[in-house]
């Protein structure tokens, strides 16, 4: 099914007029015939998203009712932190600043690159849409790809920084400590679903989990675009 006639025309463009071609016909529905046998991916995408939503809803239903709320935290001078101020040799403050620069700048570059790609594609001749990487369309497409990678990198760095902050807060919880939300998915999902009433510890867990989920989601979308566009 094609919404635009031009999309259907692009599919049959490689076939020469009056040439003999093999068609695939459903014997039970002769009116449905196909020139190319391809797997339809969208139903699998819908099933996957539906299954994920059902899983998250189930985890939320079976999880604790108030994780991340009314968590007792000791004052900073009442315990000795064992956490370093660095991550993989880099200062945590530097990682936090870099992540924010990437998260703010990458979407702007991505939006401009996508607009430029669409504009150049619209203005180009049908026969020249497939351009080399050095052509204007190729440059804007590469710019969009690099910006998407930058956004993923920024989110990943922020997730790493936020997780370090979460571990610092967790050290301040007196024993016995509640189960870690990152080892008990039901608690993490419940915190992500909670909009009000979270304490400092719960908010840090929510930010860390949300950043991690968004990072994985964008990375998967980019991977699917690359695979399907290949």
CORJO-V511087 format. One record per residue. N is the residue number from 0. SS is DSSP state (H for helix, E for strand, C for the rest). PSI is psi in radians with two decimals (none if undefined). Layout:
N,SS,PSI
N,SS,PSI
This chain:
0,C,2.29
1,C,2.29
2,C,-0.71
3,C,2.46
4,H,-0.60
5,H,-0.57
6,H,-0.74
7,H,-0.67
8,H,-0.60
9,H,-0.54
10,H,-0.69
11,H,-0.01
12,C,-0.69
13,C,-0.29
14,C,2.25
15,C,2.51
16,C,2.43
17,C,0.16
18,C,2.71
19,C,2.28
20,C,2.69
21,C,2.23
22,C,2.57
23,E,2.09
24,E,2.38
25,E,2.03
26,C,-0.55
27,C,-0.25
28,E,1.33
29,E,-0.39
30,E,-0.22
31,E,1.89
32,E,2.70
33,E,2.46
34,C,-0.52
35,C,2.41
36,C,2.01
37,C,2.63
38,C,2.28
39,C,2.07
40,C,-0.48
41,H,-0.71
42,H,-0.65
43,H,-0.62
44,H,-0.78
45,H,-0.75
46,H,-0.70
47,H,-0.80
48,H,-0.67
49,H,-0.73
50,H,-0.69
51,H,-0.74
52,H,-0.71
53,H,-0.69
54,H,-0.80
55,H,-0.72
56,H,-0.70
57,H,-0.77
58,H,-0.68
59,H,-0.64
60,H,-0.62
61,H,-0.10
62,C,2.98
63,C,2.67
64,C,-0.48
65,C,0.74
66,C,2.53
67,C,0.24
68,C,2.42
69,C,0.69
70,C,2.21
71,C,2.23
72,C,2.29
73,C,2.68
74,C,2.77
75,H,-0.57
76,H,0.06
77,H,-0.03
78,C,2.80
79,C,1.99
80,C,2.45
81,C,0.09
82,C,2.39
83,C,2.82
84,C,0.18
85,E,2.81
86,E,1.99
87,C,0.64
88,C,-0.05
89,E,2.47
90,E,2.38
91,H,-0.64
92,H,-0.68
93,H,-0.72
94,H,-0.74
95,H,-0.80
96,H,-0.77
97,H,-0.71
98,H,-0.69
99,H,-0.68
100,H,-0.76
101,H,-0.70
102,H,-0.48
103,H,-0.70
104,H,-0.65
105,H,-0.77
106,H,-0.60
107,H,-0.84
108,H,-0.70
109,H,-0.80
110,H,-0.79
111,H,-0.70
112,H,-0.72
113,H,-0.73
114,H,-0.75
115,H,-0.71
116,H,-0.80
117,H,-0.74
118,H,-0.82
119,H,-0.63
120,H,-0.70
121,H,-0.65
122,H,-0.31
123,C,2.76
124,C,2.57
125,H,-0.58
126,H,-0.21
127,H,0.29
128,C,-0.68
129,C,1.75
130,C,2.84
131,C,2.87
132,C,-0.37
133,C,-0.15
134,C,2.83
135,H,-0.74
136,H,-0.71
137,H,-0.67
138,H,-0.79
139,H,-0.63
140,H,-0.75
141,H,-0.68
142,H,-0.72
143,H,-0.70
144,H,-0.78
145,H,-0.70
146,H,-0.68
147,H,-0.72
148,H,-0.68
149,H,-0.69
150,H,-0.75
151,H,-0.73
152,H,-0.74
153,H,-0.77
154,H,-0.70
155,H,-0.73
156,H,-0.72
157,H,-0.69
158,H,-0.76
159,H,-0.78
160,H,-0.79
161,H,-0.63
162,H,-0.63
163,H,-0.72
164,H,-0.67
165,H,-0.74
166,H,-0.59
167,H,-0.76
168,H,-0.67
169,H,-0.57
170,H,-0.45
171,C,-0.10
172,C,2.19
173,C,2.70
174,C,2.57
175,C,2.36
176,C,2.63
177,C,2.78
178,C,2.53
179,C,2.25
180,C,-0.45
181,C,-0.05
182,C,-0.15
183,C,1.62
184,H,-0.57
185,H,-0.67
186,H,-0.70
187,H,-0.77
188,H,-0.71
189,H,-0.73
190,H,-0.71
191,H,-0.58
192,H,-0.38
193,C,2.26
194,C,-0.51
195,C,2.71
196,C,-0.03
197,C,2.46
198,C,-3.01
199,H,-0.76
200,H,-0.80
201,H,-0.69
202,H,-0.66
203,H,-0.71
204,H,-0.75
205,H,-0.78
206,H,-0.75
207,H,-0.83
208,H,-0.73
209,H,-0.77
210,H,-0.72
211,H,-0.74
212,H,-0.77
213,H,-0.67
214,H,-0.85
215,H,-0.72
216,H,-0.85
217,H,-0.67
218,H,-0.71
219,H,-0.75
220,H,-0.78
221,H,-0.71
222,H,-0.71
223,H,-0.69
224,H,-0.73
225,H,-0.72
226,H,-0.82
227,H,-0.47
228,H,-0.21
229,C,none
